[in-house]
């Protein structure tokens, strides 16, 4: 019966794997990806609704504003626009293919409060003075009719004046109000200003025609319609009709963020990420084959399946692929190696302990022994990804979605598909010639580890002194060089140009300064790409900057334009601090529950060190700390905790087996035993990040640099900080890492039916 139970378990894994792989193939063949604007080109505008004297900008008002904006955007004729509410008072508008957003901003951002007023004699009570369409002062009475009463507006050629006009049809009682307004004006003689009716849009008089002499006093214009004339051009008449038809916005709106990216930048990002994925995956595959032989071949197949299933899952949930999301997808391919390496190294340990026992049983024990570390490390990564999705917005939130899907798929691939493939291959010829598997020899790293003395952590204060010196040197960069916060956090504008010839960045900086922007930050983001970051500026100022760049570097083609208001920048800074704080708190709570508070506090100390080191190095290098950097920083937190979790999981196990051994020796033993996994996983991630660093553009390269620093810092901090802190805490409050139950409490059947 035990063998029958094991066989049913493998049959279940086989069925689940086939269903998932079949669904993956179907999605890959039938579903097209949704590319973000930073990959396909276009404009994103973030609007914030504001309170008016009569209306509060709440969620209901924002929803009504969204519907008005949707009608306006539809009238613009943009293919596949996206409009969505974000929070209670923000609206995100994405306009694919729109490279010059000025017209779109003008149309969708205006409040368009249309009103019809009687014209009064100068000095009349309860009146106000505006300029009419010709620039002459005109006295208006209170509004007799608003745009809410308009049913439809159409632009057409004025057959009498030769220009264009807008025909307006009224609805309901508004037709009667128009009759009364024009009937009152018709009582004044021709030529008298009081015979005019003023039509105002957003408190600007756009037309003030005289009521025709054919209209009788007290009768007015009947029929529920009228015509607005003002010597409009075709475009002006069309825009006015569009605004009137869309209706007035329920509340004023403010543009707090605007991003424009050219499709050439998106194509370059896709190409760079694709090449990085291929090169990184190839190098990782060769490494796995060299270290694990046949088991490595299985891991490579599982890795390819991981990439396919993850991508299909993104298609299934309709996720939008952005530049950071694409980078996160490439990164997750490398990180997916971790769980497989954990199993392989644990299987090697089990086979060495049993001194050549059954290979299938060693593999099964490897899965059982690595299960808790796999689950704990992936849960901590999911915590970081969840914070990204919850706190961030736009591209960074897309990275959180990608990372979350990657972690879930990695668990399936490692615990279901890889186990199934190993079960099928560790039979027959491999069972008779186990050396073919690649899991029967220790490997060079483990041979080196076996010769090391686990007492190397016996003096933890020395380790912490060195770690403290490194942290102080890094923190000094935040005070000496200062953090170079991106436009997302400071508010302002970033414009990137592609030039026809390479340019000297100092000459470009001088030219931009001479154009009136001495505080602008000018950087090269490629051989012929120049980015300029300034305080908030208008379109005319942007054109002056482009002219200055072109004067030094030849033709300057705008490929990216990002504008963020100061209020949004301040909010993003606050959210970044909250995200980091909550990430630390979430990790501490989870580890305190899963292990104990001493090991949790040691882990948090290590990840805090990693964050400070990366912040300091980026400050010393003058690298921009933007939204993509925030995504990388939160990922580093997940990776740092992931590494500490693997070590402390082994600490708990070793202490359960060696209850009388001193704790520093226990920690040293756990570090040495998990070192092969740490090195092999690190090399796999290193290949992918190295490819991104070399092949990526400015954003991708900085993203990869932050993660590379996090990879190194996270690995070292586990040994130099987390371990020593745990030792000191155990010395002050004994009991760190002691399991509640006996060591290896999990008892289950392996693939042969034996109890493990």
C-alpha positions in Angstrom: 0.0 0.0 0.0 2.8 2.5 0.7 4.1 2.1 -2.8 0.6 2.5 -4.1 0.2 5.7 -2.2 3.5 7.0 -3.6 2.5 6.0 -7.1 -0.8 7.9 -6.7 1.1 11.0 -5.5 3.3 10.9 -8.6 0.2 10.3 -10.8 -1.4 13.4 -9.3 1.7 15.5 -10.0 1.8 14.2 -13.6 -1.8 15.2 -14.2 -1.4 18.6 -12.7 1.8 19.2 -14.7 0.2 18.2 -17.9 -2.9 20.4 -17.3 -0.7 23.5 -16.5 1.6 22.9 -19.4 -1.3 22.4 -21.8 -2.9 25.7 -20.5 0.5 27.4 -21.0 0.8 26.3 -24.6 -2.8 27.4 -25.3 -2.3 30.9 -23.7 1.0 31.4 -25.5 -0.6 30.6 -28.9 -3.8 32.5 -28.5 -3.2 35.5 -26.2 -1.3 38.7 -27.2 0.6 40.5 -24.4 -0.5 43.9 -23.1 2.5 46.1 -23.3 2.9 49.2 -21.1 3.4 52.6 -22.6 7.1 52.4 -21.8 7.4 49.4 -24.2 5.0 50.4 -27.0 5.1 54.2 -26.8 2.5 56.7 -25.9 1.4 59.1 -23.1 0.2 58.5 -19.6 -1.6 61.2 -17.7 -2.5 61.1 -14.0 -5.3 63.5 -13.0 -6.3 64.4 -9.5 -9.9 65.7 -8.8 -10.1 68.8 -6.6 -12.8 70.1 -4.3 -14.9 72.9 -5.7 -17.1 75.3 -3.7 -20.1 73.1 -4.3 -18.7 69.6 -4.9 -16.4 67.3 -2.8 -13.8 65.3 -4.8 -14.7 61.8 -3.4 -14.8 58.4 -5.1 -18.3 58.9 -6.5 -17.4 62.3 -8.0 -14.2 60.8 -9.5 -16.2 58.0 -11.1 -18.5 60.5 -12.8 -15.5 62.5 -13.9 -14.0 59.3 -15.3 -17.0 58.7 -17.5 -16.8 62.3 -18.9 -13.1 61.8 -19.6 -13.8 58.5 -21.3 -16.2 60.2 -23.8 -13.7 62.9 -24.5 -10.8 60.4 -25.0 -13.1 58.3 -27.3 -13.8 61.4 -29.4 -10.0 61.9 -29.8 -9.9 58.6 -31.8 -7.0 57.1 -29.8 -6.7 53.3 -30.3 -7.1 51.1 -27.2 -7.0 53.9 -24.6 -7.1 52.9 -20.9 -8.8 54.9 -18.2 -8.9 53.8 -14.6 -9.6 55.3 -11.1 -6.7 55.0 -8.7 -7.7 55.7 -5.1 -10.6 58.1 -4.3 -9.5 61.1 -6.3 -7.1 60.0 -9.1 -7.6 58.9 -12.7 -4.9 57.3 -14.8 -5.3 57.9 -18.6 -3.1 55.9 -21.0 -3.0 57.0 -24.7 -1.0 54.5 -26.8 0.6 56.1 -29.8 0.1 59.7 -28.7 3.6 61.2 -28.8 2.6 64.9 -28.5 0.2 65.0 -25.6 -0.6 68.7 -25.8 -3.8 68.4 -27.7 -5.0 65.5 -25.4 -4.1 67.4 -22.3 -6.0 70.5 -23.5 -9.1 68.5 -24.4 -9.4 66.0 -21.5 -8.1 68.3 -18.7 -10.4 71.3 -19.2 -13.3 71.6 -16.8 -15.5 72.9 -19.7 -18.0 74.8 -17.7 -20.3 76.0 -20.5 -22.7 78.8 -19.5 -25.1 81.3 -21.3 -25.4 84.8 -19.9 -27.4 88.0 -20.6 -25.3 91.0 -21.5 -26.0 94.0 -19.3 -25.2 97.7 -19.3 -21.9 98.6 -17.7 -22.1 99.0 -13.9 -25.2 96.9 -13.6 -25.7 95.2 -10.2 -24.8 91.5 -9.8 -22.6 91.5 -12.9 -19.0 90.9 -13.8 -16.8 92.1 -16.7 -15.0 89.8 -19.1 -13.5 90.3 -22.5 -15.5 89.2 -25.4 -14.1 87.2 -28.4 -12.7 90.4 -29.9 -11.0 91.4 -26.7 -13.5 94.2 -25.7 -14.9 94.4 -22.2 -18.4 93.0 -21.8 -20.7 93.0 -18.8 -22.4 89.7 -18.0 -25.3 88.9 -15.8 -25.8 85.7 -13.8 -25.8 82.5 -15.9 -29.3 81.7 -17.2 -28.3 78.3 -18.6 -25.4 75.9 -18.2 -23.9 73.1 -20.3 -25.8 70.5 -18.3 -28.8 71.3 -20.4 -27.1 70.6 -23.7 -28.2 67.5 -25.6 -25.8 67.5 -28.5 -23.4 69.8 -30.4 -22.2 69.4 -34.0 -19.6 71.4 -35.9 -20.4 72.4 -39.5 -19.6 75.0 -42.2 -21.3 78.3 -41.7 -23.0 78.8 -45.1 -23.5 82.5 -44.5 -20.2 83.5 -42.9 -18.0 81.1 -44.8 -16.4 79.9 -41.6 -17.4 77.1 -39.2 -20.1 77.1 -36.5 -21.4 74.8 -33.7 -25.0 73.8 -33.6 -26.3 73.1 -30.1 -29.5 71.2 -29.3 -31.0 71.6 -25.8 -32.9 69.0 -23.7 -35.7 69.2 -21.2 -36.5 72.6 -19.7 -33.2 74.1 -21.0 -35.0 74.9 -24.3 -37.5 77.0 -22.4 -34.6 78.7 -20.5 -33.0 79.6 -23.9 -36.3 81.0 -25.1 -36.6 83.3 -22.1 -32.9 84.4 -22.4 -33.1 85.3 -26.1 -36.6 86.7 -25.7 -35.3 89.2 -23.0 -32.4 90.2 -25.2 -34.7 90.7 -28.3 -36.5 93.5 -26.4 -33.4 95.8 -26.8 -32.9 97.6 -30.1 -30.4 96.3 -32.7 -26.9 97.5 -31.9 -27.6 97.8 -28.2 -25.1 95.6 -26.2 -28.1 94.3 -24.2 -29.3 92.6 -27.4 -26.4 90.2 -27.2 -26.2 86.8 -25.5 -22.7 85.8 -24.2 -21.7 82.1 -24.4 -18.8 81.4 -22.0 -16.5 78.4 -21.6 -14.5 78.2 -18.4 -15.2 81.9 -17.7 -14.0 82.9 -21.2 -16.4 84.4 -23.6 -16.2 82.4 -26.8 -19.1 84.0 -28.6 -21.5 86.9 -27.9 -23.8 87.2 -31.0 -26.7 89.6 -31.3 -30.1 88.0 -31.3 -31.4 88.2 -34.8 -33.8 91.1 -35.7 -36.4 88.4 -36.7 -36.7 87.2 -33.1 -39.6 88.9 -31.3 -39.4 90.5 -27.9 -40.6 88.2 -25.2 -40.7 85.3 -27.6 -37.1 84.3 -28.1 -35.5 81.5 -30.2 -37.9 78.6 -30.1 -37.3 75.0 -31.2 -34.8 74.0 -28.5 -31.6 74.6 -30.5 -29.2 77.4 -31.5 -26.0 78.0 -33.3 -22.7 79.3 -31.8 -20.7 81.4 -34.2 -17.3 83.0 -33.6 -15.3 82.7 -36.8 -14.1 79.3 -35.7 -11.5 77.3 -37.7 -12.5 73.7 -38.4 -10.2 72.4 -35.6 -11.6 75.0 -33.1 -15.2 74.1 -34.0 -14.5 70.4 -33.7 -12.8 70.8 -30.3 -15.6 73.0 -29.0 -18.3 70.5 -30.1 -16.3 67.7 -28.5 -16.1 69.5 -25.2 -19.8 70.4 -25.1 -20.8 66.8 -26.1 -18.6 65.3 -23.4 -20.2 67.5 -20.8 -18.8 69.5 -18.0 -16.5 67.8 -15.5 -18.3 67.4 -12.1 -15.2 68.9 -10.4 -11.9 70.5 -11.4 -9.0 68.3 -12.2 -5.2 68.8 -12.0 -2.6 67.0 -14.0 -0.1 65.7 -11.4 1.9 63.4 -13.6 2.6 63.0 -17.3 4.8 60.5 -19.0 5.5 60.3 -22.7 7.8 57.6 -24.2 8.6 56.9 -27.8 8.2 53.4 -29.3 11.9 53.3 -30.1 12.8 53.3 -26.4 10.3 50.5 -25.8 11.7 48.5 -28.7 15.2 48.9 -27.3 14.0 47.9 -23.8 12.3 44.8 -25.1 15.4 43.9 -27.2 17.8 44.4 -24.3 15.6 42.4 -21.9 15.2 39.6 -24.4 18.9 39.3 -25.1 19.6 39.4 -21.4 17.1 36.7 -20.8 18.6 34.4 -23.5 22.2 35.0 -22.5 21.5 34.8 -18.8 19.4 31.7 -19.2 22.0 30.1 -21.4 24.9 30.7 -19.0 22.7 29.5 -16.1 21.9 26.3 -18.0 25.5 25.6 -18.8 26.4 26.2 -15.2 23.7 23.8 -14.0 24.8 21.1 -16.5 28.4 21.4 -15.4 27.6 21.2 -11.6 24.7 18.7 -11.6 25.0 16.8 -14.9 21.7 14.9 -15.5 19.9 16.6 -12.6 21.2 19.8 -14.1 19.5 18.9 -17.4 16.3 18.4 -15.6 16.7 21.7 -13.9 17.3 23.4 -17.2 14.0 21.9 -18.6 12.2 23.0 -15.5 13.7 26.5 -15.9 12.4 26.8 -19.4 9.0 25.6 -18.2 9.1 28.2 -15.5 9.7 31.0 -18.0 6.8 29.8 -20.2 4.4 29.2 -17.3 5.2 32.6 -15.7 4.7 34.4 -19.0 1.4 32.6 -19.6 0.2 33.4 -16.1 0.9 37.1 -16.9 -1.2 36.8 -20.0 -4.0 35.0 -18.2 -4.4 37.7 -15.5 -4.2 40.4 -18.2 -1.1 42.0 -16.6 0.5 44.9 -18.4 4.1 44.3 -19.1 6.2 47.4 -18.2 9.9 48.0 -18.3 10.4 47.2 -14.6 8.0 44.3 -14.9 10.0 42.9 -17.8 13.2 43.3 -15.8 11.5 41.6 -12.9 10.5 38.7 -15.1 14.1 38.3 -16.3 15.3 38.4 -12.7 12.8 35.9 -11.5 14.1 33.4 -14.1 17.5 33.5 -12.3 16.0 33.4 -8.8 13.9 30.3 -9.8 17.1 28.3 -9.6 17.2 28.7 -5.8 14.6 26.2 -4.9 16.0 23.6 -7.3 19.5 24.1 -6.0 18.3 23.7 -2.4 16.8 20.3 -3.3 19.8 19.2 -5.2 22.3 20.1 -2.4 20.1 18.5 0.2 19.9 15.3 -1.8 23.7 15.3 -2.1 23.9 15.7 1.7 21.4 12.8 2.3 23.3 10.6 -0.2 26.6 11.4 1.6 25.1 10.7 5.0 23.8 7.3 3.9 27.1 6.6 2.2 25.8 5.5 -1.1 22.2 4.6 -0.2 19.2 4.5 -2.6 19.4 7.5 -4.9 15.6 7.9 -5.3 15.3 7.8 -1.5 18.1 10.5 -1.2 16.2 12.7 -3.7 13.0 12.3 -1.8 14.7 13.1 1.5 16.2 16.1 -0.3 12.7 17.4 -1.1 11.5 16.8 2.5 14.5 18.5 4.1 14.4 21.5 1.8 10.7 22.0 2.0 10.6 24.3 5.0 13.4 26.5 3.7 11.7 26.8 0.3 8.4 27.8 1.8 9.9 30.3 4.2 12.1 32.0 1.7 9.3 32.3 -0.9 6.8 33.6 1.7 9.3 36.4 2.6 9.7 37.3 -1.1 5.9 37.4 -1.4 5.7 39.8 1.5 8.0 42.2 -0.4 6.0 41.7 -3.6 2.8 42.3 -1.8 4.0 45.6 -0.4 5.0 46.7 -3.9 1.6 45.9 -5.2 -0.2 47.6 -2.3 1.9 50.7 -1.9 3.3 51.5 -5.3 1.6 52.5 -8.6 2.2 52.3 -12.3 5.4 50.5 -13.4 6.6 49.6 -9.9 3.3 48.0 -9.1 3.6 46.0 -12.3 6.9 44.8 -11.0 5.2 43.6 -7.8 2.6 41.7 -9.9 5.4 40.0 -12.0 7.4 39.1 -8.9 4.4 37.6 -7.1 3.5 35.5 -10.1 7.1 34.4 -10.4 7.3 33.2 -6.8 4.1 31.2 -7.1 5.1 29.6 -10.3 8.6 28.8 -8.9 6.9 26.9 -6.1 4.9 24.8 -8.6 7.9 24.1 -10.8 10.2 23.1 -7.9 7.8 21.0 -5.8 5.6 19.5 -8.6 7.3 19.4 -12.0 10.9 19.1 -11.0 10.0 16.3 -8.5 8.1 14.5 -11.1 10.9 14.7 -13.6 13.5 13.5 -11.0 11.2 10.6 -10.0 11.0 9.5 -13.7 14.7 9.8 -14.4 16.2 8.4 -11.1 15.1 4.9 -12.2 16.5 2.4 -14.6 20.0 3.2 -15.9 20.4 6.1 -13.5 19.6 3.8 -10.6 22.2 1.3 -11.8 24.8 4.1 -12.6 24.0 6.8 -10.0 27.1 8.9 -10.9 25.2 9.9 -14.1 22.7 11.8 -11.9 25.2 14.4 -10.7 23.8 14.0 -7.1 26.2 11.4 -5.8 29.3 13.5 -5.5 29.9 16.3 -3.0 31.1 19.0 -5.4 34.2 21.2 -5.0 32.4 23.7 -2.8 31.2 21.1 -0.3 34.6 19.5 -0.3 36.1 22.8 0.6 33.4 23.4 3.2 34.1 20.0 4.9 37.7 21.2 5.6 36.6 24.4 7.3 36.4 24.9 11.1 32.8 25.9 12.1 34.3 27.9 15.0 35.0 30.9 12.7 32.1 32.8 14.2 33.4 32.3 17.8 34.2 36.1 18.1 31.0 37.8 16.7 32.0 41.3 17.8 34.9 41.4 15.4 32.6 40.6 12.5 30.1 43.3 13.6 32.9 45.9 13.9 33.9 45.3 10.2 30.2 45.3 9.1 29.7 48.5 11.1 32.6 50.2 9.4 31.2 49.3 6.0 27.8 50.7 6.9 29.3 54.0 8.2 31.3 54.4 5.0 28.1 53.9 3.0 26.0 56.2 5.1 28.6 58.9 4.7 27.6 59.0 1.0 24.1 60.1 2.0 25.5 63.1 3.8 28.6 63.9 1.7 27.3 63.3 -1.8 23.6 63.4 -1.0 20.9 61.2 -2.5 20.0 61.9 -6.1 16.2 61.5 -5.9 14.4 60.9 -9.1 11.6 63.0 -10.4 9.1 60.6 -8.9 10.1 61.7 -5.5 11.0 65.4 -6.0 8.4 66.4 -8.6 9.5 68.0 -11.8 10.2 67.0 -15.3 12.5 64.5 -17.1 13.0 64.8 -20.9 15.1 62.3 -22.8 16.4 63.0 -26.3 18.1 60.8 -28.9 20.7 62.8 -30.8 22.1 62.3 -34.3 25.7 62.4 -33.0 27.5 61.7 -29.7 27.8 64.7 -27.5 29.9 65.9 -24.7 27.8 65.9 -21.6 29.5 69.0 -20.2 28.8 71.0 -23.4 25.2 70.0 -23.2 25.0 70.9 -19.6 26.4 74.4 -20.3 24.0 74.8 -23.2 21.0 73.9 -21.1 22.2 76.3 -18.4 22.6 79.1 -20.9 19.0 78.4 -22.0 17.8 79.4 -18.6 18.0 76.2 -16.6 21.2 76.4 -14.5 19.9 73.8 -11.9 19.0 71.2 -14.5 20.6 67.7 -14.1 22.0 66.6 -17.5 23.1 63.0 -17.8 24.0 60.6 -20.6 21.8 57.5 -20.6 23.4 56.0 -23.7 26.0 56.9 -26.4 23.5 59.2 -28.1 20.8 59.5 -25.4 20.7 62.6 -23.2 18.3 63.0 -20.2 17.5 66.4 -18.6 15.8 66.6 -15.2 14.4 70.0 -14.1 11.9 71.5 -11.8 8.3 71.6 -13.1 8.3 73.5 -16.5 5.8 74.1 -19.3 5.9 73.1 -22.9 7.6 76.2 -24.1 10.5 75.7 -21.6 10.8 72.1 -22.8 11.2 73.3 -26.4 14.0 75.6 -25.3 15.8 72.7 -23.7 15.4 70.6 -26.8 16.8 73.5 -28.9 19.8 73.8 -26.6 20.5 70.1 -26.8 20.1 70.1 -30.6 22.5 73.0 -30.9 25.3 70.9 -29.3 24.5 67.3 -30.4 22.7 67.7 -33.7 19.1 66.7 -34.2 17.4 66.0 -30.8 14.4 63.7 -31.0 12.3 63.4 -27.8 11.9 59.8 -26.8 10.7 60.2 -23.2 8.9 62.9 -21.3 7.9 62.5 -17.6 6.2 65.2 -15.6 5.2 64.8 -11.9 3.7 67.4 -9.7 5.3 68.2 -6.3 2.4 66.9 -4.4 2.7 63.4 -6.0 6.4 63.5 -5.5 6.0 64.1 -1.7 3.4 61.4 -1.5 5.7 58.9 -3.3 8.5 59.8 -0.8 6.2 59.1 2.0 5.1 55.8 0.5 8.7 54.7 -0.1 9.5 55.2 3.6 6.3 53.4 4.6 7.0 50.5 2.2 10.5 50.0 3.7 9.2 50.2 7.2 6.4 47.8 6.7 8.7 45.4 4.8 11.0 45.3 7.8 8.1 44.9 10.2 6.4 42.2 8.1 9.7 40.2 7.9 10.3 40.5 11.6 6.8 39.4 12.6 6.9 36.4 10.2 10.3 35.3 11.3 9.4 35.8 15.0 6.5 33.4 14.5 8.2 31.0 12.2 11.5 30.8 14.2 11.9 32.9 17.3 12.4 36.6 17.9 16.2 36.4 18.3 16.7 35.0 14.8 14.0 37.4 13.4 15.8 40.4 14.9 19.2 39.2 13.5 17.6 38.9 10.1 16.2 42.4 10.2 19.6 43.8 11.3 21.2 42.2 8.2 18.6 43.5 5.8 18.7 47.0 7.3 22.5 46.9 6.7 21.9 45.8 3.1 19.5 48.7 2.5 21.9 51.3 4.0 24.8 50.0 2.0 22.9 50.1 -1.3 21.6 53.6 -0.6 25.0 54.8 0.3 26.7 53.3 -2.8 24.1 54.8 -5.1 24.6 58.2 -3.3 28.4 57.9 -3.8 28.0 57.0 -7.5 25.4 59.8 -8.1 22.9 57.3 -9.4 19.2 58.3 -9.6 17.0 56.9 -6.8 13.7 56.6 -8.7 10.7 54.3 -8.7 12.6 51.5 -10.4 15.3 51.8 -7.8 12.6 51.4 -5.1 11.4 48.2 -6.8 15.0 46.9 -6.7 15.4 47.9 -3.1 12.4 46.1 -1.9 13.4 43.1 -3.9 16.8 43.2 -2.2 15.0 43.1 1.1 13.2 39.9 0.0 16.5 38.4 -1.2 18.4 39.3 1.9 15.8 37.7 4.2 15.6 34.7 1.8 19.3 34.0 2.3 19.1 34.4 6.1 16.0 32.2 6.3 17.8 29.3 4.6 20.7 29.6 7.0 18.5 29.9 10.1 16.3 27.1 9.0 19.5 25.0 9.1 20.5 26.5 12.4 17.2 25.2 13.9 17.8 21.8 12.5 21.4 21.5 13.6 20.6 22.7 17.1 17.9 20.1 17.4 20.5 17.5 16.5 23.3 18.9 18.6 21.6 20.2 21.7 24.8 20.4 23.8 26.9 22.1 21.2 27.8 25.8 21.7 25.6 28.1 19.6 28.5 29.9 17.7 29.6 26.5 16.5 26.0 25.6 15.5 25.6 28.8 13.5 29.0 28.3 11.8 28.0 24.7 10.9 24.7 25.9 9.4 26.5 28.6 7.4 29.0 26.1 6.0 26.4 23.4 5.2 24.3 25.9 3.2 27.2 27.6 1.5 27.1 25.3 -1.6 23.5 26.4 -2.1 24.3 30.0 -1.5 27.2 30.0 -4.0 25.4 28.0 -6.8 22.2 30.1 -6.5 24.2 33.3 -6.4 26.1 32.4 -9.6 22.8 31.6 -11.4 21.3 35.0 -10.4 24.6 36.7 -11.2 24.5 35.5 -14.9 21.1 37.1 -15.4 21.8 40.3 -13.6 25.2 40.6 -15.3 23.5 40.3 -18.7 21.0 43.0 -17.7 23.8 45.3 -16.5 25.8 45.0 -19.7 23.0 45.0 -22.2 20.4 47.2 -20.5 19.8 50.9 -20.9 20.0 53.4 -18.1 17.0 52.2 -16.2 17.7 48.5 -16.7 21.4 48.9 -15.9 20.7 50.8 -12.6 18.1 48.3 -11.7 20.6 45.4 -12.3 23.3 47.3 -10.4 21.1 47.7 -7.3 20.2 44.0 -7.4 23.8 42.9 -7.9 24.8 45.0 -4.9 22.0 43.5 -3.0 23.0 39.9 -4.0 26.6 40.5 -2.7 25.5 42.4 0.4 22.7 40.0 1.3 25.1 37.0 1.0 27.8 38.6 3.1 25.5 40.1 5.7 24.0 36.7 6.5 27.5 35.6 7.7 28.9 38.9 8.9 25.8 40.4 10.6 22.9 38.0 10.9 24.9 35.2 12.4 26.9 37.3 14.9 23.8 39.2 16.0 22.0 35.9 16.6 25.0 34.6 18.6 25.1 37.8 20.8 21.3 37.7 21.4 21.5 34.0 22.3 24.3 34.8 24.8 22.2 37.5 26.4 18.9 35.6 26.1 19.6 31.9 25.6 17.3 29.8 23.4 17.8 31.0 19.9 16.9 28.5 17.2 15.8 25.8 19.5 13.0 23.8 17.8 9.8 23.3 19.7 9.7 19.7 18.5 12.4 17.2 17.9 14.6 17.6 14.8 13.1 16.4 11.5 9.6 16.1 12.9 8.0 15.6 9.5 7.4 12.0 8.7 6.1 11.0 5.3 6.5 8.4 2.7 9.2 8.7 0.0 8.7 7.7 -3.6 9.5 4.1 -2.7 7.0 4.0 0.2 9.6 4.2 2.9 9.1 6.4 6.0 11.4 9.5 6.0 
